[in-house]
Amino acid sequence: MQIEVNGDRLSCSEGMTIEDLLLKLEILPNAILVERNGGFVRRPEFSTTVLVEGDLLELIKFVGGG
């Protein structure tokens, strides 16, 4: 199945969750915001939100500094 992540096409398995995707991309779930098809996904829902063909995701990383 094909989804789009930050403008790039990505193949992923049927039944993959947002949490699975983040693990595959080696991204810590507590350091990111996820927008899916125009709406934000709450962090507690990462493990239960199943990706579907054509999903558009934006992964927004927190950047610290001062």
C-alpha positions, 0 to 999 in steps of 0.5 A: 500500500502507498501513503505519502509522508512529508511529500514523499511516497512510501510503501507500507504494510496493510494494517500498519499503525502510525506507531509502527510507521514511526518505529520503521522510520526510527522516530521517537513518538514523544518528539513528534506531531502527526497530521493525517489527512489534514487533522492532527492525531493525538499521541495516545492514538498512534498505536490504534490509528491504522494507515490506509491507502492514500493517507497523507501524513505530515510529521512535525518534529520538535526542535529544542534550542534557546 
